[in-house]
Amino acid sequence: MFLNKWFLPKPYNEGYLPEKDGHKIYFAEYGNKKGIPVLLFHGGPGGSCKAKKIKGINLNKYRVITLDQRGCGLSTPLGKIENNTTDDLLKDYDRLVNYLNINKKIILRGGSWGSTIALLWAEKNPQKVEKMLLSQIFLANDDFHHWEFDGTKYIYPEFVEYMDKKSKGNIIGYYNKLIQSSNTKKQLEAINEFGWFERICGSMRPEFACFSDACDKELASNRIYIHYAANNFFLKGNDILKNINKIKDIKTIIIHNRLDLICPFKGAYDLHKNMNNSELIIVDEFGHVGNKLRKTIAKKLNGDLK
């Protein structure tokens, strides 16, 4: 059974992990409960694991496990940033694996922020990982922090200049204060500008958004993302590559668009260079996500998860 555009699978098991730190974490399992476990890590911070993200995985063969991170998706309370750090998320994945009694080695699949958490979790649990299929690599390191505004200003100078002037040189701090406020107008300002900047960096005809209103999920997603960005994603310097020796021999497929201006290709290249058993697939496409990237991932999901 494969997922196609007309079919969204139903989980054979779903529920919540026991409440911890004021958070109830939603999880779901799809496919063959006796199959090879595949653990999905969603993007963001602030995203969620929707059923369509399982597209391309053979559900007759694999046991696909998803989790909505703290404050995200179907996890509750929606948008809660208290007790919501990268280390908290990693512990939740530990709890999930133990709660579901997963004893086989696990295939990890993550893109963008999902690649970050997948790599960090693998470094904590190398003995539990069979292989990894990662895309849109985001190392959340010094290179990214330099690129985010100092690099993108060479391509989208008018937007960086606008936010820089408005925030008096503290872009992330300014928008974090707005999104965490109880003032709806200020929250919308943060969503329409900083929250939209990622989409600007993937557009040839960029413009700020103009939401006059926003649903709870949109607010929650942006609140969590800016909370993580304001805290350097709760990582120091180059944490992932500093610990890469722990996982450098794990078979890893890395897929990345050449012209990804949100997560620049150098992150994927550096990861590949520091691993002994990785395959780097460069997609000749512009943007963070696109049809060629999706098709390449789907092909690898079908051909290499074996």
Long-range contacts (C-beta under 8 A, 24 or more apart in sequence): 1-31, 1-58, 1-59, 1-60, 2-56, 2-57, 2-58, 2-59, 3-51, 3-52, 3-54, 3-55, 3-56, 3-57, 3-59, 4-55, 8-51, 8-52, 9-51, 9-54, 9-59, 10-51, 11-51, 16-75, 17-92, 17-95, 17-96, 17-99, 18-95, 18-99, 20-92, 20-95, 21-82, 21-83, 21-88, 22-77, 22-80, 22-82, 22-83, 23-70, 23-71, 23-75, 23-76, 23-77, 23-80, 23-83, 23-84, 23-88, 23-92, 24-75, 24-76, 25-67, 25-68, 25-69, 25-70, 25-75, 25-92, 25-95, 25-96, 26-67, 26-68, 26-73, 26-74, 26-75, 26-76, 27-65, 27-66, 27-67, 27-68, 27-96, 27-99, 27-100, 28-65, 28-66, 29-63, 29-64, 29-65, 29-66, 29-100, 30-54, 30-59, 30-63, 30-64, 30-65, 30-66, 31-57, 31-58, 31-59, 31-60, 31-61, 31-62, 31-63, 31-64, 32-59, 32-60, 32-61, 32-62, 32-63, 33-63, 34-63, 35-60, 35-61, 35-62, 35-63, 36-61, 36-62, 36-63, 36-104, 36-107, 36-130, 36-305, 37-62, 37-63, 37-65, 37-102, 37-104, 37-105, 37-106, 37-107, 38-62, 38-63, 38-64, 38-65, 38-106, 38-107, 38-108, 38-109, 38-305, 39-65, 39-93, 39-97, 39-106, 39-107, 39-108, 39-109, 39-118, 40-64, 40-65, 40-66, 40-67, 40-109, 40-110, 40-114, 41-93, 41-108, 41-109, 41-110, 41-113, 41-114, 41-115, 41-117, 41-118, 41-121, 42-66, 42-67, 42-68, 42-69, 42-72, 42-73, 42-110, 42-113, 42-114, 43-110, 43-111, 43-112, 43-113, 43-114, 43-136, 44-69, 44-72, 44-112, 44-113, 44-114, 44-221, 44-224, 44-225, 44-228, 45-69, 45-72, 45-113, 45-224, 45-225, 45-227, 45-228, 45-233, 46-71, 46-72, 46-220, 46-221, 46-222, 46-223, 46-224, 46-225, 46-228, 47-72, 47-73, 47-113, 47-114, 47-221, 48-72, 48-73, 48-74, 49-73, 55-294, 55-298, 56-297, 56-298, 56-299, 56-301, 56-302, 57-301, 57-305, 58-302, 58-305, 61-305, 62-107, 62-305, 65-96, 65-100, 65-102, 67-92, 67-93, 67-96, 69-117, 70-224, 71-220, 71-223, 71-224, 72-220, 72-221, 72-224, 78-216, 78-217, 78-220, 79-216, 79-219, 79-220, 79-221, 79-223, 79-224, 81-180, 81-223, 81-224, 81-227, 84-224, 84-227, 85-231, 85-234, 86-117, 86-120, 86-228, 86-233, 86-234, 86-235, 87-234, 89-117, 90-117, 90-120, 90-121, 90-124, 93-117, 93-121, 94-121, 94-124, 94-125, 97-125, 97-128, 104-130, 105-129, 105-130, 106-130, 107-131, 107-132, 107-133, 107-305, 108-132, 108-133, 108-134, 109-133, 109-134, 109-301, 110-134, 110-135, 111-135, 111-136, 111-297, 112-136, 112-138, 112-262, 112-263, 112-288, 113-138, 116-140, 116-233, 116-240, 119-240, 119-247, 119-271, 120-239, 120-240, 122-246, 122-247, 122-250, 123-240, 123-243, 123-244, 123-246, 123-247, 126-246, 126-247, 126-250, 129-247, 129-250, 130-250, 130-251, 131-250, 131-251, 131-252, 131-253, 131-304, 131-305, 132-247, 132-250, 132-251, 132-252, 132-253, 133-252, 133-253, 133-255, 133-297, 133-300, 133-301, 133-304, 133-305, 134-252, 134-253, 134-254, 134-255, 134-271, 135-254, 135-255, 135-256, 135-293, 135-297, 136-255, 136-256, 136-257, 136-260, 136-262, 136-263, 136-288, 136-289, 136-293, 137-254, 137-256, 137-263, 137-267, 137-268, 137-271, 138-263, 138-267, 139-238, 139-240, 139-241, 139-267, 139-270, 139-271, 140-232, 140-233, 140-235, 140-239, 140-240, 141-235, 141-237, 141-238, 141-239, 141-240, 141-241, 141-267, 142-237, 142-238, 143-264, 143-266, 143-267, 143-270, 144-263, 144-264, 144-267, 145-232, 147-264, 151-264, 152-201, 152-261, 155-201, 155-261, 156-200, 156-201, 156-206, 159-197, 159-200, 159-206, 159-208, 162-193, 163-193, 163-194, 163-197, 166-193, 172-226, 172-229, 172-230, 173-230, 175-226, 176-226, 176-227, 176-229, 176-230, 179-219, 179-222, 179-223, 179-226, 179-227, 180-223, 180-226, 180-227, 187-214, 187-219, 187-222, 187-223, 188-212, 188-213, 188-214, 190-222, 190-226, 191-218, 191-219, 191-222, 194-226, 195-222, 195-225, 195-226, 198-262, 198-288, 201-261, 201-262, 201-288, 202-260, 202-261, 202-262, 202-286, 202-287, 202-288, 202-289, 203-287, 204-286, 240-271, 241-270, 241-271, 241-274, 244-271, 244-274, 244-275, 247-275, 248-274, 248-275, 248-276, 248-277, 249-275, 249-276, 249-277, 250-275, 250-277, 251-277, 251-278, 252-277, 252-278, 252-279, 253-278, 253-279, 253-281, 253-300, 253-304, 254-278, 254-279, 254-280, 254-281, 255-281, 255-283, 255-293, 255-296, 255-297, 255-300, 256-280, 256-281, 256-282, 256-283, 257-282, 257-283, 257-285, 257-286, 257-287, 257-288, 257-290, 257-292, 257-293, 258-282, 258-283, 258-284, 258-285, 258-286, 259-285, 259-286, 259-287, 260-287, 260-288, 261-287, 261-288, 262-288, 263-288
